[in-house]
Amino acid sequence: MTKTGRSSVLAITLASLFLLGACANDAEMTTLRSEVTAATETARMAEQRAMEAERSAAEAAQRAAAAEQRAALAEEQARAANAKADRSFQQSLTK
């Protein structure tokens, strides 16, 4: 879990403890516990989605870097082939 995610879960938990302490009857406490549990789970799910998005972005960046390397190699090979063709053409003109 990232620092932001931990901070969010901690803030929700602390707020919930404060609210639970302020409640006078059991019905209110039960309702608040349910709400706190739901809010905490929502925060955890959001954090999980954020981590998955970060992983996907990192994977996409790796694929882009690999594609860029392949393109650079292809460009280099094309230049070499072009130079070879030029040399062959020049040799054919001198014969």
C-alpha positions as CSV (number, residue, x, y, z in Angstrom):
1,M,0.0,0.0,0.0
2,T,1.4,3.4,-0.9
3,K,1.9,6.2,1.6
4,T,-1.2,8.0,0.4
5,G,-3.3,4.9,0.7
6,R,-2.0,4.2,4.2
7,S,-2.7,7.8,5.2
8,S,-6.3,7.6,3.9
9,V,-7.0,4.4,5.7
10,L,-5.5,5.8,8.9
11,A,-7.5,9.0,8.6
12,I,-10.8,7.0,8.1
13,T,-9.9,4.8,11.0
14,L,-9.1,7.7,13.4
15,A,-12.3,9.6,12.4
16,S,-14.3,6.4,12.9
17,L,-12.9,5.9,16.4
18,F,-13.7,9.5,17.3
19,L,-17.3,9.1,16.1
20,L,-17.7,5.8,17.8
21,G,-16.5,7.3,21.1
22,A,-19.0,10.2,20.6
23,C,-22.0,7.8,20.1
24,A,-24.2,7.2,23.1
25,N,-26.3,4.2,22.0
26,D,-25.5,0.8,20.5
27,A,-27.6,1.3,17.4
28,E,-25.7,4.4,16.4
29,M,-22.4,2.6,17.1
30,T,-23.4,-0.4,15.0
31,T,-24.4,1.9,12.2
32,L,-21.2,3.9,12.4
33,R,-19.1,0.7,12.5
34,S,-20.7,-0.5,9.4
35,E,-20.1,2.8,7.7
36,V,-16.5,2.8,8.8
37,T,-16.0,-0.7,7.6
38,A,-17.5,0.2,4.2
39,A,-15.4,3.4,3.9
40,T,-12.2,1.5,4.9
41,E,-12.9,-1.2,2.3
42,T,-13.6,1.5,-0.3
43,A,-10.3,3.2,0.5
44,R,-8.4,-0.1,0.3
45,M,-10.1,-1.0,-3.1
46,A,-9.2,2.4,-4.4
47,E,-5.6,1.9,-3.3
48,Q,-5.5,-1.5,-5.0
49,R,-6.8,0.0,-8.2
50,A,-4.2,2.8,-8.0
51,M,-1.4,0.2,-7.5
52,E,-2.7,-1.8,-10.5
53,A,-2.8,1.3,-12.6
54,E,0.8,2.1,-11.6
55,R,1.9,-1.4,-12.6
56,S,0.0,-1.1,-15.9
57,A,1.7,2.2,-16.6
58,A,5.1,0.8,-15.8
59,E,4.5,-2.2,-18.1
60,A,3.4,0.2,-20.9
61,A,6.5,2.3,-20.4
62,Q,8.6,-0.9,-20.7
63,R,6.9,-1.9,-23.9
64,A,7.3,1.6,-25.3
65,A,11.0,1.6,-24.5
66,A,11.4,-1.8,-26.1
67,A,9.6,-0.6,-29.2
68,E,11.8,2.5,-29.3
69,Q,14.9,0.3,-29.2
70,R,13.6,-1.9,-32.0
71,A,12.9,1.2,-34.1
72,A,16.3,2.6,-33.5
73,L,17.9,-0.8,-34.5
74,A,15.7,-0.9,-37.6
75,E,16.8,2.6,-38.5
76,E,20.4,1.8,-38.0
77,Q,20.0,-1.4,-40.2
78,A,18.3,0.7,-42.9
79,R,21.1,3.2,-42.9
80,A,23.7,0.4,-43.2
81,A,21.7,-1.2,-46.1
82,N,21.4,2.2,-47.8
83,A,25.1,2.8,-47.5
84,K,25.9,-0.7,-48.9
85,A,23.5,0.0,-51.8
86,D,25.2,3.3,-52.5
87,R,28.6,1.7,-52.5
88,S,27.4,-1.1,-54.8
89,F,25.9,1.5,-57.1
90,Q,29.1,3.6,-57.1
91,Q,31.1,0.5,-57.9
92,S,28.8,-0.4,-60.8
93,L,29.3,3.1,-62.2
94,T,33.1,2.7,-62.2
95,K,33.1,-0.6,-64.0
